[in-house]
Amino acid sequence: MTMPKQIKVRLGNRSYDIFIGDNTLRDFGTLLKKTLEVHNFALLSSPFLFREYGRSINTQLKKRGVRCQPILIRDGESKKNEKNLFIILKKMAQMGLQRDSGLIALGGGVIGDLGGLAASIYMRGIHFVQFPTTLLAQVDASVGGKTAIDFYGVKNLVGTFYQPDFVFIDPMVLRTLDDRQMRTGLAEIIKYGVIRDEKLFERIEKNIESFTDKKFEFLSSLISRSCQIKADIVSADEKETGNRAWLNYGHTLGHALESFYNYRVLTHGEAIAHGMHFAAILSSRLGFCHRSVVQRQFQLLKKSGLMRPLPRFSPAALYRKMLLDKKARKGKIQFVLTRKIGLVTIQKNIPRSTIFSVLNHFQVETDHPH
């Protein structure tokens, strides 16, 4: 067995490893048995992913004397709701899962968020393992312990911080993803470059063809670097009281756009790309960065196929949705703004008039794409 690369999220007695390797799926049963003494799992996945990968996991675990029972739900943001959460919890109870049991989330961010929330509240917390199967989940949603459902029309309004026991990442499973799904994950990788690592940003600028051609050595390096950046930030600030908010760069407007369009027009990555462009324009307007930073970021997002044209939106409606953002305080929206590629700042007291002015400018820009 070839040992995968390991990245540690350091959180004291809740520390855990992220395993990244091309054979992680093939060796999953051996790796899990080595690292976690649990003999009864629920395997949460979608019907398609269970056929593709879940049966292999099921077989591997059963061969090692580990009980593994599937819970299958349809994937997609519209399924990340209280109805499916309680369906999962009911099935976990019917399976007889106990405090020493576990749940494996095999899927994208929706499966991971639902699975993590269910694991966190079932019997006040059972073992939880992430096996993300989308690029977006591999570089973002599976690491850091955020779990949630969408509620009352607001993305991730109800949730918990609940760290997994382990995260297993196999870049080879990305071969089933279409180009648009791959690009939505690339948006988060570009975000890591903007907030923390200009060299990562430059690598994507210079090697975008390697990404679009799905060259797995290049993809693996992007995934590893992204997970390392997120692990470092989460290790320093687990509950987002300080610099973990950097990870929300582009998300304040991005989440509002997703919600405004009822999760039907934009993928998460496309929404975040527009949110990053908005944040850069706002940064420039406030004097935090030069206009050249806005242009450089925009050109990479555009080259990556992420700047999907937006239908008309209501600035007032988006503003109201941003006020419901979990980072908002005392009627003020918190923004992560960029100073340059690789460095961001958190700002909380931006005048409402300035935000509306930039939203209106942003509306014009999306009506007349570059």
C-alpha positions as CSV (number, residue, x, y, z in Angstrom):
1,M,0.0,0.0,0.0
2,T,1.4,3.4,-1.0
3,M,0.9,5.8,1.9
4,P,-0.9,9.1,0.9
5,K,0.3,12.5,1.7
6,Q,-0.8,13.6,5.2
7,I,-1.8,17.2,6.3
8,K,-2.7,17.7,9.9
9,V,-5.4,20.1,11.2
10,R,-4.0,20.9,14.6
11,L,-6.8,21.4,17.2
12,G,-5.5,19.8,20.4
13,N,-7.3,16.6,21.2
14,R,-9.6,17.1,18.2
15,S,-6.7,17.2,15.7
16,Y,-7.1,15.1,12.6
17,D,-5.3,14.1,9.3
18,I,-6.2,14.8,5.7
19,F,-5.0,11.9,3.6
20,I,-4.4,12.8,-0.1
21,G,-3.4,10.2,-2.7
22,D,-4.4,8.6,-6.0
23,N,-5.0,5.3,-4.3
24,T,-7.0,6.5,-1.3
25,L,-10.2,5.0,-2.5
26,R,-8.6,1.6,-3.3
27,D,-6.9,1.5,0.2
28,F,-9.8,3.2,2.1
29,G,-10.7,0.1,4.2
30,T,-7.1,-0.5,5.3
31,L,-6.5,3.2,6.0
32,L,-9.7,3.6,8.0
33,K,-9.1,0.4,10.0
34,K,-5.6,1.6,10.9
35,T,-6.7,5.0,12.0
36,L,-10.2,4.5,13.6
37,E,-11.5,1.7,15.8
38,V,-15.2,1.9,14.8
39,H,-17.1,-1.2,13.8
40,N,-20.5,0.2,12.7
41,F,-20.9,2.9,10.1
42,A,-23.6,4.6,8.1
43,L,-22.4,5.5,4.6
44,L,-24.2,8.7,3.4
45,S,-24.0,9.2,-0.3
46,S,-26.1,9.7,-3.5
47,P,-27.3,6.8,-5.6
48,F,-24.8,7.6,-8.4
49,L,-21.8,7.9,-6.1
50,F,-22.7,4.8,-4.2
51,R,-22.7,2.8,-7.5
52,E,-19.4,4.4,-8.6
53,Y,-17.5,4.3,-5.3
54,G,-19.7,3.4,-2.3
55,R,-20.0,-0.3,-3.1
56,S,-16.2,-0.6,-3.1
57,I,-16.0,1.1,0.3
58,N,-18.8,-1.1,1.6
59,T,-17.0,-4.2,0.4
60,Q,-13.6,-3.1,1.8
61,L,-15.1,-2.5,5.2
62,K,-17.1,-5.7,5.4
63,K,-14.0,-7.7,4.5
64,R,-12.4,-6.2,7.6
65,G,-15.3,-7.0,9.9
66,V,-16.8,-3.5,9.9
67,R,-20.5,-3.1,9.4
68,C,-21.4,-0.4,6.8
69,Q,-25.0,0.4,5.9
70,P,-25.8,2.9,3.1
71,I,-28.1,6.0,3.4
72,L,-28.8,7.4,-0.1
73,I,-30.2,10.8,-0.9
74,R,-30.4,12.9,-4.0
75,D,-27.6,15.5,-4.3
76,G,-27.9,19.2,-5.0
77,E,-28.1,22.4,-2.9
78,S,-31.9,22.2,-2.9
79,K,-31.6,18.9,-0.9
80,K,-29.6,20.5,1.9
81,N,-32.6,21.1,4.1
82,E,-34.2,20.1,7.4
83,K,-36.4,17.4,5.7
84,N,-33.4,15.4,4.5
85,L,-31.5,16.0,7.7
86,F,-34.3,14.3,9.7
87,I,-34.6,11.5,7.1
88,I,-30.9,10.8,7.7
89,L,-31.3,10.9,11.5
90,K,-34.3,8.6,11.3
91,K,-32.4,6.1,9.3
92,M,-29.4,6.3,11.6
93,A,-31.7,5.5,14.5
94,Q,-33.3,2.6,12.6
95,M,-29.8,1.2,12.0
96,G,-29.2,1.2,15.7
97,L,-26.1,3.5,15.5
98,Q,-24.7,4.2,19.0
99,R,-22.2,6.7,20.4
100,D,-19.3,4.6,19.3
101,S,-20.6,4.3,15.7
102,G,-19.7,6.5,12.8
103,L,-21.0,8.2,9.7
104,I,-19.0,8.4,6.4
105,A,-19.9,11.2,4.0
106,L,-19.2,10.1,0.4
107,G,-20.0,13.0,-1.9
108,G,-19.8,16.7,-2.5
109,G,-20.3,19.6,-0.2
110,V,-24.1,19.0,0.3
111,I,-23.5,15.4,1.4
112,G,-20.6,16.5,3.6
113,D,-22.6,19.3,5.2
114,L,-25.7,17.1,5.8
115,G,-23.6,14.2,7.1
116,G,-21.5,16.4,9.4
117,L,-24.6,18.0,10.9
118,A,-26.3,14.7,11.4
119,A,-23.2,13.2,13.0
120,S,-22.8,16.2,15.3
121,I,-26.3,16.0,16.8
122,Y,-27.1,12.3,16.7
123,M,-26.6,11.1,20.3
124,R,-24.8,14.5,20.8
125,G,-22.0,13.4,18.4
126,I,-20.7,10.3,16.8
127,H,-17.5,9.6,14.7
128,F,-17.5,11.3,11.4
129,V,-15.3,10.7,8.3
130,Q,-15.2,12.8,5.1
131,F,-14.6,11.3,1.6
132,P,-15.2,14.2,-0.7
133,T,-15.8,13.4,-4.4
134,T,-15.9,16.9,-5.9
135,L,-13.0,19.3,-6.3
136,L,-15.0,21.9,-4.4
137,A,-15.5,19.6,-1.4
138,Q,-11.9,18.3,-1.5
139,V,-10.4,21.8,-1.2
140,D,-13.0,23.5,0.9
141,A,-16.1,21.9,2.4
142,S,-14.6,18.7,3.8
143,V,-11.9,20.5,5.9
144,G,-12.6,22.8,8.8
145,G,-15.6,21.3,10.6
146,K,-18.4,23.6,9.3
147,T,-21.7,21.7,8.9
148,A,-25.0,23.2,8.0
149,I,-28.3,23.1,6.2
150,D,-30.0,26.0,4.3
151,F,-33.0,27.4,6.2
152,Y,-35.5,30.2,5.7
153,G,-34.0,31.0,2.3
154,V,-30.5,31.6,3.8
155,K,-27.5,29.4,2.9
156,N,-26.0,27.5,5.9
157,L,-28.2,29.3,8.4
158,V,-28.5,26.3,10.8
159,G,-25.4,24.3,11.6
160,T,-22.6,23.4,13.9
161,F,-18.8,23.3,14.1
162,Y,-18.0,19.6,14.2
163,Q,-14.6,18.4,13.1
164,P,-14.3,15.0,11.3
165,D,-12.1,12.3,12.6
166,F,-10.4,12.0,9.2
167,V,-10.6,13.3,5.6
168,F,-9.7,11.0,2.7
169,I,-9.1,12.7,-0.7
170,D,-8.5,10.8,-3.9
171,P,-8.0,13.1,-6.9
172,M,-8.8,10.3,-9.3
173,V,-12.5,10.3,-8.4
174,L,-12.7,13.7,-10.1
175,R,-12.6,12.0,-13.5
176,T,-16.4,11.7,-13.3
177,L,-16.9,15.5,-12.9
178,D,-17.9,17.7,-15.8
179,D,-16.0,20.8,-16.7
180,R,-18.4,23.2,-14.9
181,Q,-18.1,21.2,-11.7
182,M,-14.3,21.3,-11.9
183,R,-14.4,25.1,-12.4
184,T,-16.6,25.6,-9.4
185,G,-13.8,24.0,-7.3
186,L,-11.1,26.0,-9.0
187,A,-12.9,29.2,-7.7
188,E,-12.0,28.2,-4.2
189,I,-8.4,27.4,-5.1
190,I,-8.1,30.9,-6.7
191,K,-9.5,32.3,-3.5
192,Y,-6.7,30.6,-1.5
193,G,-4.2,32.3,-3.8
194,V,-5.8,35.7,-3.2
195,I,-6.0,35.5,0.5
196,R,-2.7,33.7,1.3
197,D,-0.5,32.6,-1.5
198,E,0.4,34.7,-4.6
199,K,2.7,31.9,-5.9
200,L,-0.4,29.6,-6.0
201,F,-2.3,32.3,-7.9
202,E,0.6,32.6,-10.4
203,R,0.8,28.8,-10.9
204,I,-2.9,28.8,-11.9
205,E,-2.4,31.8,-14.2
206,K,0.5,30.1,-15.9
207,N,-0.9,26.5,-16.0
208,I,-4.6,26.9,-16.6
209,E,-4.4,24.4,-19.5
210,S,-3.0,21.7,-17.1
211,F,-6.2,22.3,-15.0
212,T,-8.6,22.1,-17.9
213,D,-6.9,19.0,-19.2
214,K,-7.3,17.4,-15.8
215,K,-3.6,16.6,-15.4
216,F,-3.8,14.8,-12.1
217,E,-0.3,15.6,-10.9
218,F,-1.1,19.3,-11.2
219,L,-4.5,18.8,-9.6
220,S,-3.1,16.9,-6.7
221,S,-0.6,19.7,-6.0
222,L,-3.4,22.3,-6.1
223,I,-5.5,20.2,-3.7
224,S,-2.6,19.7,-1.3
225,R,-1.7,23.4,-1.2
226,S,-5.3,24.4,-0.7
227,C,-5.8,21.9,2.1
228,Q,-2.6,23.1,3.7
229,I,-3.7,26.7,3.7
230,K,-7.1,25.9,5.1
231,A,-5.6,23.6,7.7
232,D,-3.2,26.3,8.9
233,I,-6.0,28.9,9.1
234,V,-8.5,26.6,10.9
235,S,-5.8,25.4,13.3
236,A,-5.2,29.0,14.4
237,D,-8.9,30.0,14.5
238,E,-11.4,27.1,14.6
239,K,-14.6,29.0,15.4
240,E,-14.0,32.0,13.1
241,T,-13.4,34.6,15.8
242,G,-10.5,36.2,13.8
243,N,-8.6,35.3,10.7
244,R,-10.6,32.3,9.7
245,A,-13.0,34.9,8.2
246,W,-10.4,35.3,5.4
247,L,-11.8,32.1,4.0
248,N,-15.0,34.0,3.3
249,Y,-13.4,36.2,0.7
250,G,-16.1,36.5,-2.1
251,H,-18.7,34.6,0.0
252,T,-20.6,37.5,1.4
253,L,-22.1,38.5,-2.0
254,G,-21.6,35.0,-3.4
255,H,-24.0,33.4,-0.9
256,A,-26.5,36.2,-1.5
257,L,-26.4,35.6,-5.2
258,E,-26.9,31.9,-4.8
259,S,-29.9,32.5,-2.6
260,F,-31.3,35.3,-4.8
261,Y,-31.3,33.0,-7.9
262,N,-32.7,30.1,-5.8
263,Y,-29.5,28.0,-6.4
264,R,-30.5,27.5,-10.0
265,V,-28.5,29.9,-12.1
266,L,-24.9,29.8,-10.6
267,T,-22.8,27.0,-9.2
268,H,-21.2,27.8,-5.8
269,G,-17.9,28.5,-7.5
270,E,-19.5,30.9,-10.1
271,A,-21.2,32.8,-7.3
272,I,-18.0,33.0,-5.3
273,A,-16.1,34.2,-8.4
274,H,-18.6,37.1,-8.8
275,G,-18.4,37.7,-5.1
276,M,-14.6,38.0,-5.3
277,H,-14.9,40.4,-8.2
278,F,-17.3,42.5,-6.2
279,A,-15.0,42.4,-3.2
280,A,-12.1,43.5,-5.3
281,I,-14.1,46.4,-6.8
282,L,-15.1,47.4,-3.3
283,S,-11.5,47.1,-2.1
284,S,-10.4,49.4,-4.9
285,R,-13.2,51.9,-4.2
286,L,-12.1,52.1,-0.6
287,G,-8.5,52.5,-1.4
288,F,-7.3,49.2,-0.1
289,C,-5.9,48.0,-3.5
290,H,-4.9,49.3,-6.9
291,R,-7.2,48.8,-9.8
292,S,-4.6,46.5,-11.4
293,V,-5.4,44.0,-8.7
294,V,-9.0,44.0,-9.7
295,Q,-8.1,43.5,-13.3
296,R,-5.6,40.7,-12.6
297,Q,-8.1,38.8,-10.5
298,F,-10.9,39.3,-13.0
299,Q,-8.8,38.1,-15.9
300,L,-8.0,34.8,-14.2
301,L,-11.6,34.3,-13.1
302,K,-12.7,35.0,-16.7
303,K,-10.0,32.7,-18.2
304,S,-11.2,30.0,-15.8
305,G,-14.7,30.2,-17.2
306,L,-16.2,31.4,-13.9
307,M,-17.6,34.8,-14.9
308,R,-21.0,33.5,-16.1
309,P,-23.3,36.4,-17.1
310,L,-25.7,37.3,-14.4
311,P,-29.4,37.9,-15.0
312,R,-30.7,41.2,-13.6
313,F,-30.7,41.4,-9.8
314,S,-32.0,43.7,-7.1
315,P,-29.3,45.5,-5.2
316,A,-31.7,46.1,-2.3
317,A,-32.6,42.3,-2.2
318,L,-29.0,41.3,-2.2
319,Y,-28.2,43.8,0.5
320,R,-31.0,42.3,2.7
321,K,-29.6,38.8,2.1
322,M,-26.1,40.0,3.0
323,L,-27.5,41.3,6.3
324,L,-28.6,37.8,7.1
325,D,-25.0,36.5,6.6
326,K,-23.7,34.8,9.7
327,K,-20.7,37.2,9.9
328,A,-22.9,40.4,10.0
329,R,-23.0,42.1,13.3
330,K,-25.2,45.0,14.6
331,G,-26.7,45.6,11.2
332,K,-23.3,45.9,9.6
333,I,-22.1,43.5,6.9
334,Q,-18.5,42.2,7.3
335,F,-16.4,42.0,4.1
336,V,-13.1,40.4,3.4
337,L,-11.3,42.8,1.1
338,T,-8.0,42.4,-0.8
339,R,-4.9,44.6,-0.5
340,K,-3.0,42.7,-3.1
341,I,-2.9,39.1,-4.4
342,G,-1.9,37.1,-1.3
343,L,-3.1,39.6,1.4
344,V,-6.6,40.4,2.6
345,T,-8.2,42.5,5.4
346,I,-11.5,42.3,7.3
347,Q,-13.7,45.4,7.3
348,K,-16.9,45.8,9.3
349,N,-18.0,49.4,9.0
350,I,-18.4,50.1,5.4
351,P,-21.1,52.8,4.8
352,R,-24.3,51.4,3.3
353,S,-24.2,54.0,0.6
354,T,-20.8,52.8,-0.6
355,I,-22.0,49.2,-0.7
356,F,-25.1,50.2,-2.7
357,S,-22.9,52.3,-5.0
358,V,-20.6,49.4,-5.8
359,L,-23.6,47.0,-6.2
360,N,-25.0,49.3,-8.8
361,H,-21.7,49.6,-10.5
362,F,-21.4,45.8,-10.4
363,Q,-24.9,45.5,-11.9
364,V,-23.8,47.6,-14.8
365,E,-20.6,45.6,-15.2
366,T,-22.6,42.3,-15.4
367,D,-25.0,43.8,-17.9
368,H,-22.0,44.8,-20.1
369,P,-19.4,42.1,-19.5
370,H,-15.7,42.9,-20.1
